[in-house]
Amino acid sequence: MIGPESIRAAEAAACANEQGQFWPYHDTLFANQRGENQGAFRDDTLQAFAAALGLDEAAFNACLDSGRYRDEVQAETAAGQERGVRSTPTLFINGEKVEGAIPFDQLQPMIEAALANATSE
């Protein structure tokens, strides 16, 4: 997470997950990003995304307003920062940091090597 809008968007995605709509909400967030902290993920916009997906708006808004996922999102953000995560996407394969949008055909050998090492240990 880079800034306040990213944190709020992550909280909103967790609220969408309560209604089984994490991935559709995730996809909506990524389709509508405009750059960090430029107003794309204000609360009214996050609520509009939920409405467009047909979520129970009252439940979603209550969840978002409550901040019930704030501590979890901030803890995940801190954990990522401690591990050197500075961009999206970043993933770890057997503890090795991999940054950027790497095509699967390049990731697959890394994953297979990690699996082979895990089974031989």
N, CA, C and O of each residue as an XYZ file, in Angstrom:
484
protein
N       0.839     -1.162      0.000
C       0.000      0.000      0.000
C       0.891      1.233      0.000
O       1.855      1.322      0.760
N       0.561      2.156     -0.842
C       1.401      3.326     -0.969
C       0.870      4.479     -0.129
O       1.658      5.215      0.464
N      -0.429      4.652     -0.065
C      -0.962      5.794      0.653
C      -2.355      5.543      1.177
O      -2.856      4.420      1.118
N      -2.983      6.588      1.691
C      -4.290      6.444      2.323
C      -5.360      5.839      1.419
O      -6.188      5.056      1.884
N      -5.355      6.192      0.132
C      -6.373      5.624     -0.751
C      -6.178      4.126     -0.942
O      -7.156      3.383     -1.023
N      -4.943      3.676     -1.012
C      -4.692      2.238     -1.140
C      -5.174      1.497      0.096
O      -5.768      0.423     -0.001
N      -4.916      2.074      1.246
C      -5.351      1.438      2.493
C      -6.869      1.386      2.547
O      -7.446      0.363      2.916
N      -7.512      2.476      2.186
C      -8.980      2.507      2.215
C      -9.558      1.532      1.184
O     -10.562      0.874      1.458
N      -8.949      1.434      0.023
C      -9.414      0.489     -0.995
C      -9.275     -0.946     -0.502
O     -10.146     -1.775     -0.766
N      -8.197     -1.248      0.208
C      -8.016     -2.593      0.764
C      -9.075     -2.881      1.822
O      -9.592     -3.996      1.895
N      -9.400     -1.887      2.639
C     -10.470     -2.059      3.623
C     -11.796     -2.334      2.911
O     -12.560     -3.206      3.323
N     -12.058     -1.592      1.852
C     -13.303     -1.772      1.107
C     -13.375     -3.163      0.480
O     -14.438     -3.782      0.459
N     -12.251     -3.652     -0.027
C     -12.226     -4.999     -0.607
C     -12.529     -6.047      0.459
O     -13.212     -7.034      0.186
N     -12.026     -5.834      1.665
C     -12.335     -6.762      2.761
C     -13.821     -6.720      3.094
O     -14.419     -7.752      3.399
N     -14.414     -5.547      3.038
C     -15.857     -5.431      3.266
C     -16.641     -6.139      2.161
O     -17.648     -6.792      2.436
N     -16.191     -6.014      0.928
C     -16.841     -6.725     -0.178
C     -16.717     -8.231      0.014
O     -17.626     -8.985     -0.335
N     -15.599     -8.659      0.565
C     -15.384    -10.082      0.816
C     -16.413    -10.642      1.791
O     -16.770    -11.817      1.703
N     -16.892     -9.822      2.713
C     -17.929    -10.273      3.643
C     -19.177    -10.732      2.894
O     -19.955    -11.540      3.401
N     -19.356    -10.209      1.688
C     -20.511    -10.579      0.872
C     -20.109    -11.507     -0.273
O     -20.862    -11.682     -1.231
N     -18.920    -12.098     -0.168
C     -18.464    -13.044     -1.177
C     -18.086    -12.408     -2.498
O     -18.094    -13.075     -3.534
N     -17.755    -11.123     -2.474
C     -17.486    -10.405     -3.724
C     -16.087     -9.794     -3.767
O     -15.880     -8.750     -4.385
N     -15.125    -10.451     -3.105
C     -13.774     -9.887     -3.104
C     -13.229     -9.719     -4.515
O     -12.806     -8.627     -4.893
N     -13.237    -10.805     -5.302
C     -12.587    -10.730     -6.617
C     -13.280     -9.782     -7.576
O     -12.587     -9.041     -8.272
N     -14.619     -9.756     -7.660
C     -15.235     -8.736     -8.514
C     -14.903     -7.310     -8.049
O     -14.694     -6.416     -8.869
N     -14.857     -7.111     -6.733
C     -14.522     -5.785     -6.216
C     -13.062     -5.448     -6.523
O     -12.747     -4.331     -6.935
N     -12.187     -6.412     -6.321
C     -10.761     -6.256     -6.657
C     -10.606     -5.832     -8.115
O      -9.890     -4.880     -8.427
N     -11.291     -6.556     -9.002
C     -11.188     -6.247    -10.429
C     -11.683     -4.831    -10.726
O     -11.112     -4.127    -11.558
N     -12.747     -4.423    -10.039
C     -13.273     -3.070    -10.218
C     -12.258     -2.028     -9.755
O     -12.059     -1.010    -10.418
N     -11.622     -2.285     -8.621
C     -10.592     -1.356     -8.137
C      -9.472     -1.197     -9.161
O      -9.076     -0.079     -9.488
N      -8.965     -2.316     -9.661
C      -7.843     -2.241    -10.599
C      -8.249     -1.605    -11.922
O      -7.436     -0.938    -12.562
N      -9.492     -1.803    -12.339
C      -9.960     -1.204    -13.590
C     -10.146      0.307    -13.467
O     -10.181      1.015    -14.474
N     -10.265      0.799    -12.240
C     -10.561      2.214    -12.031
C      -9.449      3.003    -11.359
O      -9.662      4.149    -10.963
N      -8.274      2.416    -11.222
C      -7.193      3.167    -10.579
C      -6.654      4.234    -11.521
O      -6.591      4.036    -12.734
N      -6.267      5.366    -10.945
C      -5.767      6.494    -11.730
C      -4.418      6.980    -11.250
O      -3.959      8.038    -11.680
N      -3.788      6.257    -10.396
C      -2.578      6.763     -9.767
C      -2.858      6.960     -8.295
O      -4.007      7.123     -7.885
N      -1.830      6.945     -7.525
C      -1.980      6.974     -6.077
C      -2.478      8.318     -5.562
O      -1.964      9.377     -5.923
N      -3.496      8.241     -4.707
C      -4.021      9.407     -3.982
C      -4.446     10.549     -4.900
O      -4.140     11.715     -4.650
N      -5.161     10.186     -5.971
C      -5.681     11.186     -6.903
C      -7.201     11.231     -6.890
O      -7.816     11.786     -7.800
N      -7.807     10.652     -5.865
C      -9.253     10.728     -5.718
C     -10.027      9.559     -6.280
O     -11.255      9.544     -6.199
N      -9.348      8.580     -6.846
C     -10.057      7.447     -7.445
C     -10.720      6.562     -6.398
O     -11.695      5.873     -6.697
N     -10.202      6.575     -5.178
C     -10.715      5.672     -4.152
C     -11.204      6.418     -2.917
O     -10.928      6.013     -1.788
N     -11.930      7.510     -3.138
C     -12.621      8.182     -2.032
C     -13.754      7.276     -1.561
O     -14.176      6.380     -2.293
N     -14.243      7.499     -0.357
C     -15.297      6.641      0.175
C     -16.526      6.601     -0.727
O     -17.098      5.533     -0.943
N     -16.941      7.759     -1.260
C     -18.134      7.753     -2.105
C     -17.921      6.915     -3.359
O     -18.853      6.271     -3.840
N     -16.715      6.918     -3.885
C     -16.406      6.105     -5.064
C     -16.376      4.629     -4.702
O     -16.901      3.798     -5.444
N     -15.770      4.297     -3.577
C     -15.726      2.900     -3.131
C     -17.139      2.375     -2.899
O     -17.434      1.220     -3.207
N     -18.006      3.219     -2.358
C     -19.397      2.828     -2.135
C     -20.137      2.657     -3.461
O     -20.975      1.766     -3.597
N     -19.831      3.502     -4.427
C     -20.458      3.378     -5.745
C     -20.040      2.081     -6.428
O     -20.854      1.448     -7.100
N     -18.783      1.680     -6.265
C     -18.337      0.400     -6.823
C     -19.149     -0.743     -6.219
O     -19.576     -1.651     -6.932
N     -19.359     -0.694     -4.909
C     -20.130     -1.741     -4.230
C     -21.555     -1.784     -4.768
O     -22.097     -2.861     -5.016
N     -22.156     -0.621     -4.946
C     -23.519     -0.558     -5.468
C     -23.584     -1.123     -6.882
O     -24.510     -1.862     -7.216
N     -22.601     -0.774     -7.714
C     -22.579     -1.258     -9.097
C     -22.456     -2.773     -9.163
O     -22.936     -3.397    -10.109
N     -21.814     -3.368     -8.159
C     -21.669     -4.826     -8.122
C     -22.868     -5.509     -7.478
O     -22.916     -6.736     -7.397
N     -23.831     -4.723     -7.020
C     -25.029     -5.298     -6.419
C     -24.858     -5.745     -4.980
O     -25.637     -6.561     -4.487
N     -23.850     -5.223     -4.302
C     -23.667     -5.569     -2.896
C     -24.759     -4.921     -2.053
O     -25.366     -3.929     -2.456
N     -24.997     -5.490     -0.890
C     -25.908     -4.882      0.079
C     -25.231     -3.590      0.537
O     -24.270     -3.612      1.306
N     -25.754     -2.466      0.046
C     -25.084     -1.186      0.285
C     -25.035     -0.810      1.758
O     -24.020     -0.303      2.236
N     -26.114     -1.052      2.477
C     -26.136     -0.693      3.898
C     -25.077     -1.477      4.662
O     -24.365     -0.916      5.495
N     -24.973     -2.765      4.381
C     -23.980     -3.599      5.068
C     -22.566     -3.189      4.674
O     -21.679     -3.105      5.523
N     -22.358     -2.936      3.387
C     -21.031     -2.516      2.921
C     -20.632     -1.192      3.562
O     -19.524     -1.058      4.083
N     -21.536     -0.214      3.522
C     -21.227      1.104      4.075
C     -20.965      1.032      5.576
O     -20.069      1.705      6.087
N     -21.746      0.219      6.277
C     -21.536      0.062      7.723
C     -20.164     -0.545      7.995
O     -19.463     -0.128      8.917
N     -19.792     -1.524      7.193
C     -18.481     -2.154      7.341
C     -17.378     -1.132      7.094
O     -16.450     -1.013      7.895
N     -17.473     -0.399      6.001
C     -16.440      0.579      5.659
C     -16.356      1.673      6.723
O     -15.266      2.064      7.139
N     -17.515      2.159      7.157
C     -17.541      3.219      8.168
C     -16.974      2.755      9.505
O     -16.397      3.548     10.250
N     -17.139      1.471      9.804
C     -16.695      0.949     11.103
C     -15.176      0.880     11.221
O     -14.631      0.927     12.324
N     -14.492      0.768     10.078
C     -13.037      0.626     10.101
C     -12.569     -0.700     10.670
O     -11.438     -0.815     11.142
N     -13.447     -1.714     10.626
C     -13.121     -2.996     11.274
C     -11.919     -3.709     10.669
O     -11.326     -4.566     11.324
N     -11.547     -3.378      9.439
C     -10.385     -4.019      8.811
C      -9.140     -3.129      8.814
O      -8.091     -3.530      8.309
N      -9.252     -1.930      9.377
C      -8.140     -0.970      9.341
C      -6.866     -1.545      9.967
O      -5.793     -1.474      9.368
N      -6.984     -2.110     11.165
C      -5.792     -2.644     11.838
C      -5.159     -3.773     11.038
O      -3.935     -3.856     10.927
N      -6.003     -4.645     10.479
C      -5.491     -5.768      9.683
C      -4.752     -5.265      8.444
O      -3.659     -5.737      8.131
N      -5.347     -4.318      7.750
C      -4.720     -3.768      6.541
C      -3.417     -3.053      6.896
O      -2.418     -3.200      6.191
N      -3.420     -2.293      7.968
C      -2.194     -1.594      8.365
C      -1.105     -2.578      8.785
O       0.074     -2.350      8.515
N      -1.493     -3.670      9.443
C      -0.506     -4.690      9.829
C       0.080     -5.365      8.594
O       1.285     -5.612      8.533
N      -0.773     -5.665      7.604
C      -0.286     -6.275      6.365
C       0.632     -5.311      5.621
O       1.641     -5.722      5.048
N       0.282     -4.038      5.634
C       1.118     -3.023      4.991
C       2.485     -2.957      5.657
O       3.513     -2.931      4.980
N       2.493     -2.931      6.976
C       3.763     -2.882      7.713
C       4.598     -4.128      7.448
O       5.814     -4.037      7.285
N       3.954     -5.292      7.404
C       4.687     -6.540      7.136
C       5.312     -6.500      5.746
O       6.451     -6.928      5.565
N       4.576     -5.992      4.771
C       5.122     -5.868      3.420
C       6.298     -4.912      3.374
O       7.309     -5.191      2.731
N       6.167     -3.791      4.052
C       7.257     -2.812      4.076
C       8.502     -3.393      4.738
O       9.621     -3.135      4.295
N       8.309     -4.175      5.796
C       9.446     -4.814      6.469
C      10.171     -5.792      5.552
O      11.377     -5.997      5.685
N       9.431     -6.395      4.621
C      10.034     -7.348      3.686
C      10.514     -6.672      2.411
O      10.969     -7.348      1.488
N      10.421     -5.364      2.346
C      10.939     -4.639      1.195
C       9.967     -4.477      0.047
O      10.382     -4.142     -1.063
N       8.683     -4.704      0.281
C       7.693     -4.523     -0.781
C       7.519     -3.026     -1.016
O       7.197     -2.270     -0.100
N       7.738     -2.617     -2.262
C       7.640     -1.207     -2.623
C       6.712     -0.974     -3.813
O       6.433      0.169     -4.176
N       6.235     -2.064     -4.419
C       5.406     -1.895     -5.613
C       4.444     -3.069     -5.750
O       4.588     -4.108     -5.106
N       3.461     -2.858     -6.612
C       2.488     -3.891     -6.947
C       2.649     -4.197     -8.427
O       2.719     -3.276     -9.241
N       2.708     -5.446     -8.782
C       2.692     -6.609     -7.897
C       4.085     -6.951     -7.364
O       5.098     -6.721     -8.024
N       4.102     -7.490     -6.183
C       5.290     -8.093     -5.587
C       4.842     -9.404     -4.974
O       3.834     -9.452     -4.270
N       5.576    -10.454     -5.236
C       5.263    -11.744     -4.626
C       6.547    -12.398     -4.176
O       7.645    -11.987     -4.554
N       6.389    -13.416     -3.367
C       7.543    -14.149     -2.854
C       7.405    -15.607     -3.245
O       6.348    -16.212     -3.061
N       8.468    -16.164     -3.782
C       8.523    -17.586     -4.122
C       9.624    -18.180     -3.272
O      10.809    -17.924     -3.487
N       9.218    -18.967     -2.314
C      10.164    -19.601     -1.392
C      11.094    -18.564     -0.747
O      12.297    -18.786     -0.601
N      10.498    -17.428     -0.368
C      11.257    -16.387      0.310
C      11.968    -15.405     -0.595
O      12.501    -14.402     -0.118
N      11.989    -15.671     -1.896
C      12.651    -14.773     -2.853
C      11.646    -13.754     -3.380
O      10.584    -14.121     -3.884
N      11.985    -12.480     -3.261
C      11.099    -11.423     -3.728
C      11.135    -11.345     -5.249
O      12.202    -11.352     -5.862
N       9.951    -11.270     -5.845
C       9.798    -11.122     -7.291
C       8.911     -9.894     -7.506
O       7.760     -9.866     -7.070
N       9.452     -8.890     -8.177
C       8.715     -7.648     -8.386
C       8.303     -7.499     -9.842
O       8.994     -7.954    -10.754
N       7.173     -6.857    -10.034
C       6.717     -6.537    -11.377
C       5.759     -7.565    -11.936
O       5.566     -8.644    -11.377
N       5.171     -7.199    -13.044
C       4.202     -8.063    -13.720
C       4.961     -9.072    -14.575
O       5.172     -8.861    -15.770
N       5.360    -10.152    -13.953
C       6.140    -11.192    -14.622
C       5.175    -12.164    -15.300
O       4.258    -12.661    -14.647
N       5.354    -12.444    -16.579
C       4.486    -13.412    -17.253
C       4.603    -14.799    -16.610
O       5.664    -15.181    -16.115
N       3.506    -15.533    -16.629
C       3.492    -16.845    -15.983
C       4.564    -17.771    -16.547
O       5.148    -18.559    -15.803
N       4.832    -17.690    -17.847
C       5.846    -18.594    -18.413
C       7.232    -18.333    -17.820
O       8.097    -19.208    -17.873
N       7.454    -17.145    -17.258
C       8.703    -16.870    -16.554
C       8.613    -17.234    -15.070
O       9.613    -17.606    -14.456
N       7.418    -17.126    -14.501
C       7.225    -17.490    -13.092
C       7.214    -19.002    -12.887
O       7.708    -19.504    -11.878
N       6.651    -19.715    -13.845
C       6.479    -21.161    -13.691
C       7.781    -21.890    -13.354
O       7.780    -22.702    -12.429
N       8.896    -21.643    -14.060
C      10.123    -22.343    -13.688
C      10.603    -21.998    -12.275
O      11.173    -22.845    -11.588
N      10.375    -20.768    -11.847
C      10.760    -20.375    -10.489
C       9.937    -21.149     -9.456
O      10.464    -21.620     -8.448
N       8.651    -21.267     -9.726
C       7.758    -22.002     -8.821
C       8.130    -23.477     -8.802
O       8.212    -24.092     -7.739
N       8.353    -24.037     -9.980
C       8.701    -25.460    -10.059
C      10.025    -25.747     -9.358
O      10.161    -26.779     -8.699
N      10.998    -24.854     -9.488
C      12.281    -25.039     -8.805
C      12.092    -24.976     -7.291
O      12.692    -25.760     -6.555
N      11.265    -24.050     -6.830
C      11.006    -23.945     -5.391
C      10.306    -25.195     -4.880
O      10.618    -25.682     -3.793
N       9.362    -25.714     -5.656
C       8.670    -26.946     -5.259
C       9.625    -28.129     -5.242
O       9.569    -28.963     -4.338
N      10.498    -28.205     -6.235
C      11.468    -29.303     -6.286
C      12.409    -29.242     -5.087
O      12.732    -30.272     -4.494
N      12.846    -28.041     -4.733
C      13.722    -27.881     -3.570
C      13.000    -28.238     -2.281
O      13.598    -28.805     -1.367
N      11.723    -27.909     -2.207
C      10.951    -28.191     -0.995
C      10.763    -29.690     -0.792
O      10.795    -30.176      0.339
N      10.566    -30.422     -1.888
C      10.347    -31.869     -1.757
C      11.646    -32.621     -1.535
O      11.632    -33.741     -1.024
N      12.781    -32.018     -1.916
C      14.061    -32.710     -1.730
C      14.670    -32.441     -0.354
O      15.643    -33.088      0.033
N      14.106    -31.501      0.371
C      14.664    -31.166      1.696
C      14.101    -32.040      2.780
O      14.465    -31.889      3.946
